[in-house]
Amino acid sequence: MTGVWWRRAVRTVVGRRTQLRWVHLVLGGALLMPYYLLTTVVFAMLAHGADPFTSLRWQLGTFASALPLAAPTALLPLVRPLEATAARSLCGLPESAELAAGPAGSWDARARTALWYALHLAIGGLVSGVFLSLLPASALLVALPFTDDSYADGLGWPDAFGSTPTALAPLAGVALLATLMGIAAAAGALLARCAPALLGPAPAERLAAAERRAARLASRNRLARELHDSVGHALSAVTLQASAARKVLDSDPDFAREALAAIEETTREAVGELDSVLGLLREEEAAPATAPSPTLMDLDGLLARTRAAGVAVELTAPGTLDRLPPVVSREAYRIVQEGLSNALRHAGRVPVRLRIAEDPKKVEITMENPVDGTARARTAGGGRGLRGITERVTLLRGTCAWDTVDGVWRLTVRLPVEASR
């Protein structure tokens, strides 16, 4: 256990992560130097008797005065990605740490970047100064017993040891070197802890990123619904039409030709709708115009293709459906299309009753078809259609419900009209 603890301690002090953090600290000290030298020149010109080069008091005062001069530099938007890149590469941050990748766009983000920049330069400058001062001293202490100690007379080191043998000077030098390494490790760990808080995305940026992710997800879901409804319905209808044509190809050639013509028309419509959906994926601004999405005004063609598949559809609707808002009419068409697809897939060639009623406040769609256990058991999968209907209804703040009562499957959808105008 002691050996494991010792190796862990040594790795913490001299490991690769600590070495990278030391480089990051030295980088901070190097970035501080222009501001420090400028402040030194200003003090030498303005303050009588100023001695920033040899007086520790003036050096500390110059150091403290250089930091406020350096902090405003970080208000430039591009400073944040540069500092974030350096911190991500050299600070040994955990994988869960999130740093902003783009320029600082708000004053809150710029202020936090300025605070980080000042902290980086301050700690880096202090550590660099300590290393420049004490690292040579550590080497001299280690060499003291083995060389002429005349070089140490001016430093007072022989007198400092007094009656203690100077042979202990190497131990003092090693202890000083270990202290320096511990200081570097602690300073690097402090910066690594502060980096996510000061260089991470601001709350507004996190919210904007979440909104962009939500928008991308909503767009993907919309494309999935459109493909499922348009292509899925076409494939279901074509499957039934081809099956019917195959069964009566010899006994009723006329019906077979009608079924083949219906397949041709269905696939042509499906290709047009597929082109409309794929047009949403084109990123070019000058993309060619695609076919408009169908609405309830195109309901007759949808019902004709469904009837050609051998499904009797009884429609009850107002004389005209052109008074509905376009978005409601488009979503209602897709809902009816998916309802018919469900009937084709899960019930087969059974009669379907479709009722559409509208008033100034809402449009109500009701679809009914008989079902039996055997027909539904033969169909594998499912569930995506009803999920797509639910998503469409939710987007329009409507309601939907479905159930099987006395062997009749019923789907009821209500879409508000006023909120969509």
N, C-alpha and C positions, 0 to 999 in steps of 0.2 A: 504493500500500500504506500509506504514511504517513497519507494523508487518511482512509482507511478506519479505521485504528487510532485516529486522533484523534476521528472521529465516534463510534466505539464507546465511547471513554473518556468523552466528553461525555455520551452517552446514559446511560451507567452512573451518572454522578454527578447529572445533572439530569433524567433520564427520568421517565416517569410512574410506573414501578415504584418508583423511589427516593422520589418524592414521597409515594406511598402508605405506604411504609415509614416515612418521616419522621412522617407523621400517626400511625402506630402507635406510634412512639417517644414522641411528645408525649402520646398517650393513656396510655402507661405512666407518664410523669411526672405527669400529672394524677391518676391513681389512687394514686400514692405520696403526694400532698400531705396527705390527712387523717392518715395515719400519721406523716408527718414533722412536721406541726404538733403532733400529740398528744405526740410524743417531745420536741419543743422545749419545750412547756409543762412536761412532767415534769422535764426537766433544769433548767429555770429555777427550779422549785420546790425541787428536791432538792439541786442542786449549787451551792455558794456560789461566786460569781464566774463562773458559766457565762454565756457570751455567744454563743448559737447564731445570732444575727442578723448580727453583724459579724465574728466570728472564724472564719477558714477552718478552723482545727483543730476548733472546736466544731461547725461545720457538717458537716464530714466525719464526725465522731463521731455526730452526730444522724442523718445519712443512714444510716450503718452500723447504728445501733440500730433504725431504723424498719423495715428489711427483715425481721428475724425477727418483728416484730410483724405485718407484712402477710402473711407466708407462710401462717400457719394459716387465713386467710380462704379460701384455695383448697381447703381440705379439704371445703368445702361441695360436694355433688355437682353443683350447677348451674353452678359456676364454669367447669368444663371446657368445656361446650358454648358458653358465652359467649366464652371466650378462643379456642376453636377457630374460631368464626365470625369473630371479629376477625382472627385470623391468616390465615384462608383469604381474607378480603376485602382485607386490606391488606398482607400480607407478600409477595405475588407468588410464591406457592409453585408448583412445577411440577405439571403435571396428575397425575403419578404419585404425588404426596405424598398419604398417607392420614391424615386426622385423624378422631378419634372424634367421632361425631355426638351421642351420648347422654351422660347424666350419668355421672360416675365411680362405678362400683359396687363397686370393690375398693379396699383400702388402698394397693395398689401403684399403681393409676391415680391415686388422690388424692395420693399422695406425689409422683408425677411432675408432676401439675398444680401442686402447691405449689411445686416447684422451678422450673417454667416461669413461674409468676406472680411469684416473687421475681426471676427473671432479667429478665423483662419490665419490672418496676418499677425494678430497679436500673439497667439500661442506659437505659431511658427517662428516669429521673430524672437520670442523669449527662449524657445528651445534651441534655435540656431545660435543665439548669443551665448547660452550656457555651454553648448558643445564647443564653440570656438574658444571659449575661455578655459574650460576645465578639461577638455580632452587632451590638449598638450600637457597640462599640469599632471594628469594621470600618468601619461607616458614618462614624464620627468621623475615622478615619484617612484615608478617601477625601476627606473635606471639609476636612481640615486646611490644605492650601495655599491654599484659596480663601476662608477665613474667618479671623476674629480668633482666634488660637490661645490666647487667655486661658483658654478653657474647658479646655485641655489642660495648663495649667501645674500644676494640682494632681495630675495623673496623671504628670507628669514626662516626657511624650512629647517636647517640644522638646529637653530635655537628652539624651534617649536617642538622638536622631539626631546630636547633637554637630555635627561639621563637615559631616556629610552633609546635603545640601539637603533641606528638608522637602518638596520636590516629589516625593520618592520615597515619601512617606507613602501616597499612593493605591495604589502597588504593594504596599506592606505590607498595606494594607487588603484589596486583592483577594486577596493570598496568604492572608491570614487567613480570608477568606470561602471560598476554595477548600478550605482545610484543614477548615473546619466542614462543608462539603458532603461531603468525603471521609470525615470521621468519621461523619456520618449514614448514608452509603451503607454503610460497613463494619459499623456497628452493626446496621443493618437486615438486611444479608446474614447476620450472625451469628445473629440471631433466626430468620430464615427457615430456616437450616440446622438449628437446634435444635428447631423446631416439630414436625416429624414424629416425632422421637424422644420428645419429652416430652408431646405432645398426641395422639399416635397411639394406636390401640387396644392394650390390654394383651394379652399372649399368651393369657390365658384368654378375653378377648373375641374375639380372632381365632379361637380354637378353637370358641367357641360360635357365631360367625357361620358358620364352615365347616360345623358340624353342622346349623345351620338350613338352609343351602343344600343340603346333602346330603339332608336330610329332605324338602325341597320337591321336589328332583329325583327322589327315590325315589317320592314320592307321584304325581308326573306320570308316571313310568314305569309305576307300578301301574295308573293310570287308562288309560294307553295300551294296556297288555296286556289289561285287562278289556274295553275297547271293541273291540279287535282280535279277541279270542277270541269274545266273545258275538255281536257284530254281524257280524263276518266269517263265522262259521260259518252264521249265519242266512241271509245273503245268498247264500253258496255253495249251501246247500240249496235255497233258494227258486229260484235260477237253474236248477238241474237239474230241480226239480219243474215249473217253468213250461215248460221245454223239452220235458219228457216229455209234459205235458198238451197242448201245441200239436201235437206230432207225431201223437197218437192221438185228437185231439178228435173227428174224424169216424168213425174206425174203432172206437174203444173209448170211448164216452162215460162208461161207469161208471168206468174207470180215470182219465179226465180229471177227473171229479168228486172222486175220492179224492185226486188230486194237488192240486186246488184247496183241498180241506179241509185237506190237510197244509200248504199254503202259509199258510192262515189260522192254523192252530195254531202254525206256526213263527214267523210274524210276531208273534203275540200273546206268545209266550214271549220273543221278542227285545225287544219293548217293555217287558216286565216286567224283564228283565235290564238294559236300558238305563236304566230308572228307578232301579234299584239302584245302577248306576255313577254316574249323575248325582247321586244323593243324597250321594255323597262330596264333591261340589263345593259343596254348600250350606253356607254359613257361619253360618246362623242356628242358635242353640243349640236352639231349639224346632222344628227341622225335622220335618215329618211322617215317620212311619216308612215305610220302603220295603221292598220285597220282599227277603227274605233271599237271600244268594248261594247258588246251587245247590251240592250236594255229590254224592258218589257215590251217595247214596240216591236222587237224581233221575236216575240213569243210564238207567233204562228209557225215560223220555220222550225223552232225547237220542237214544238208539238208534232209537226209533220214528220220530222225525222224519227221521233219516238214512236209514232203510230206505224211508220214503215218497218219498225223492228217487231211489229206484232202486238204492241201494247195499245189497248183502247184507252184513250185519255178523254175524259169529259170535263170541259172547261166551263166554269161559270164566272163571268167577269163583267165589269162595266163595259159600255160600248167602246170607250177609248181610255187608254192608260197614259196619254201624253201629258197629263197635268202634274204628274209626280216630279219631284226634283230629280235631276240626272243621277246623283249619287244613290238615291233610294231606288230608282228604277234599275240601275246597274246591279246593285246588291240583291235586289229582289229577283232579277233574272237568274243570277248565279244560285240563289237559294232554291228556286224552282228547278233549275237544271240539276242540282245535287239531289233534290228530292226524287226526281225522275230516275236519276242514276241509281239511287238506293233501291227503288222499286225494281229496276231491271236486274240489279245484282242479287238482291236478297229474296225477291218474290217471283221473279220470272215474268211470263206473259200474263199478267193479271190486270184487270181494269183499274184505272187510276182516276180518282175524282179530284179535280183541282178547282178551288174556289178562291177568287181574289176580290176583296171588298176594300173600298177606300172611302174615307171621309176627310174633312179638312184637317184632322189631327193625326190620322194614322192610316196605314195600309195593312190589311190582314190577309195572310196567305194560309190556306188550309189544304193539306194534301192527305188523301186517304187511299189505302189499297188493302185488299185482303191478303193475309199471310197464313202460311201453315208451317208446322214444325219441320217438315221434310225439306221444303224449299229453302228455308233459312239454314238448315243444317248442312246443306250441300255447299254453301258459300263460305270460303275461308277468309280470315282477316276481317277488315272492316273497322269502323270507328273513326276514321279520319274525316269522313264526310260530315258527320254530325258535329265533330269538333270544329270543322271549317264553318259550318252554319252558325254555330255558337259564337265564333270569333267575329263573323260578319255582323251578327245581330248586336253583339256587345259594342262594336265600333260605332254603331248608329244609336246606341242607348235604347235598344228595343228589348223584346222578350221572345223566348221561344220555348216550346215544350213538345215532348213526344211521348207516346205510350201506345201499347197494344191493348185494345178492349174488345172482347168478344171476337177475336180473330181478325180485327181490323187495325192496321197500323195507321196512326194519325199524327201528323206533324203540323203544329200551329205556330206561326210566326207573326209578330206584330212589330211594325217599324214606324217610329214617329215621323211625321212629315214636316211639322212646323220647325223643328230644331235643325232640319237639313236644308232649309230654303236659303 
